[in-house]
Amino acid sequence: MNNRISELRKARQMTQQELADALMVTRQTVISLENGRYNASLLLAHKIAVYFGLTIEEIFLFEEETTCSSN
């Protein structure tokens, strides 16, 4: 899942560690979120949204998967 965390963090001139401290997670979690290697839990997504004063949908870019099935 894509997200705008890096963009939002940089706009506030924050380091990854500063954001991690504010969210009470590790810097590695912030790195993984920014690189799309980790999808935030609903609780963490909510914390991030509240922190930046945005909605979850404004931060996390949901893309529906398209699947083909043959019946």
C-alpha positions as protocol buffer text, in pm:
chain_id: "A"
residue {
  index: 1
  type: MET
  ca { x: 0 y: 0 z: 0 }
}
residue {
  index: 2
  type: ASN
  ca { x: 136 y: 340 z: -92 }
}
residue {
  index: 3
  type: ASN
  ca { x: 132 y: 625 z: 154 }
}
residue {
  index: 4
  type: ARG
  ca { x: 236 y: 988 z: 198 }
}
residue {
  index: 5
  type: ILE
  ca { x: 419 y: 949 z: 529 }
}
residue {
  index: 6
  type: SER
  ca { x: 762 y: 1045 z: 394 }
}
residue {
  index: 7
  type: GLU
  ca { x: 618 y: 1350 z: 216 }
}
residue {
  index: 8
  type: LEU
  ca { x: 430 y: 1464 z: 527 }
}
residue {
  index: 9
  type: ARG
  ca { x: 728 y: 1403 z: 755 }
}
residue {
  index: 10
  type: LYS
  ca { x: 964 y: 1599 z: 529 }
}
residue {
  index: 11
  type: ALA
  ca { x: 714 y: 1886 z: 502 }
}
residue {
  index: 12
  type: ARG
  ca { x: 741 y: 1919 z: 881 }
}
residue {
  index: 13
  type: GLN
  ca { x: 1121 y: 1891 z: 857 }
}
residue {
  index: 14
  type: MET
  ca { x: 1120 y: 1589 z: 1087 }
}
residue {
  index: 15
  type: THR
  ca { x: 1361 y: 1301 z: 1099 }
}
residue {
  index: 16
  type: GLN
  ca { x: 1237 y: 945 z: 1088 }
}
residue {
  index: 17
  type: GLN
  ca { x: 1342 y: 910 z: 1452 }
}
residue {
  index: 18
  type: GLU
  ca { x: 1142 y: 1217 z: 1557 }
}
residue {
  index: 19
  type: LEU
  ca { x: 831 y: 1079 z: 1389 }
}
residue {
  index: 20
  type: ALA
  ca { x: 893 y: 738 z: 1543 }
}
residue {
  index: 21
  type: ASP
  ca { x: 920 y: 896 z: 1887 }
}
residue {
  index: 22
  type: ALA
  ca { x: 598 y: 1093 z: 1836 }
}
residue {
  index: 23
  type: LEU
  ca { x: 412 y: 778 z: 1729 }
}
residue {
  index: 24
  type: MET
  ca { x: 580 y: 559 z: 1995 }
}
residue {
  index: 25
  type: VAL
  ca { x: 718 y: 315 z: 1736 }
}
residue {
  index: 26
  type: THR
  ca { x: 1071 y: 231 z: 1625 }
}
residue {
  index: 27
  type: ARG
  ca { x: 1257 y: 417 z: 1351 }
}
residue {
  index: 28
  type: GLN
  ca { x: 1264 y: 88 z: 1162 }
}
residue {
  index: 29
  type: THR
  ca { x: 882 y: 86 z: 1161 }
}
residue {
  index: 30
  type: VAL
  ca { x: 876 y: 435 z: 1009 }
}
residue {
  index: 31
  type: ILE
  ca { x: 1134 y: 331 z: 747 }
}
residue {
  index: 32
  type: SER
  ca { x: 933 y: 19 z: 659 }
}
residue {
  index: 33
  type: LEU
  ca { x: 611 y: 220 z: 634 }
}
residue {
  index: 34
  type: GLU
  ca { x: 772 y: 481 z: 410 }
}
residue {
  index: 35
  type: ASN
  ca { x: 920 y: 214 z: 184 }
}
residue {
  index: 36
  type: GLY
  ca { x: 592 y: 24 z: 159 }
}
residue {
  index: 37
  type: ARG
  ca { x: 735 y: -291 z: 318 }
}
residue {
  index: 38
  type: TYR
  ca { x: 494 y: -274 z: 610 }
}
residue {
  index: 39
  type: ASN
  ca { x: 125 y: -189 z: 621 }
}
residue {
  index: 40
  type: ALA
  ca { x: 18 y: -5 z: 932 }
}
residue {
  index: 41
  type: SER
  ca { x: -239 y: -159 z: 1162 }
}
residue {
  index: 42
  type: LEU
  ca { x: -563 y: 32 z: 1191 }
}
residue {
  index: 43
  type: LEU
  ca { x: -452 y: 165 z: 1531 }
}
residue {
  index: 44
  type: LEU
  ca { x: -119 y: 291 z: 1394 }
}
residue {
  index: 45
  type: ALA
  ca { x: -284 y: 435 z: 1082 }
}
residue {
  index: 46
  type: HIS
  ca { x: -521 y: 626 z: 1311 }
}
residue {
  index: 47
  type: LYS
  ca { x: -231 y: 756 z: 1523 }
}
residue {
  index: 48
  type: ILE
  ca { x: -53 y: 876 z: 1210 }
}
residue {
  index: 49
  type: ALA
  ca { x: -367 y: 1046 z: 1078 }
}
residue {
  index: 50
  type: VAL
  ca { x: -433 y: 1221 z: 1408 }
}
residue {
  index: 51
  type: TYR
  ca { x: -69 y: 1329 z: 1433 }
}
residue {
  index: 52
  type: PHE
  ca { x: -75 y: 1491 z: 1088 }
}
residue {
  index: 53
  type: GLY
  ca { x: -433 y: 1622 z: 1125 }
}
residue {
  index: 54
  type: LEU
  ca { x: -552 y: 1431 z: 820 }
}
residue {
  index: 55
  type: THR
  ca { x: -781 y: 1139 z: 750 }
}
residue {
  index: 56
  type: ILE
  ca { x: -645 y: 789 z: 701 }
}
residue {
  index: 57
  type: GLU
  ca { x: -758 y: 809 z: 338 }
}
residue {
  index: 58
  type: GLU
  ca { x: -549 y: 1124 z: 285 }
}
residue {
  index: 59
  type: ILE
  ca { x: -235 y: 945 z: 403 }
}
residue {
  index: 60
  type: PHE
  ca { x: -278 y: 587 z: 285 }
}
residue {
  index: 61
  type: LEU
  ca { x: -352 y: 531 z: -82 }
}
residue {
  index: 62
  type: PHE
  ca { x: -570 y: 225 z: -110 }
}
residue {
  index: 63
  type: GLU
  ca { x: -562 y: 44 z: -440 }
}
residue {
  index: 64
  type: GLU
  ca { x: -812 y: -228 z: -506 }
}
residue {
  index: 65
  type: GLU
  ca { x: -666 y: -548 z: -637 }
}
residue {
  index: 66
  type: THR
  ca { x: -807 y: -673 z: -959 }
}
residue {
  index: 67
  type: THR
  ca { x: -831 y: -1048 z: -988 }
}
residue {
  index: 68
  type: CYS
  ca { x: -934 y: -1262 z: -1275 }
}
residue {
  index: 69
  type: SER
  ca { x: -1115 y: -1581 z: -1206 }
}
residue {
  index: 70
  type: SER
  ca { x: -1206 y: -1845 z: -1455 }
}
residue {
  index: 71
  type: ASN
  ca { x: -1521 y: -2036 z: -1378 }
}
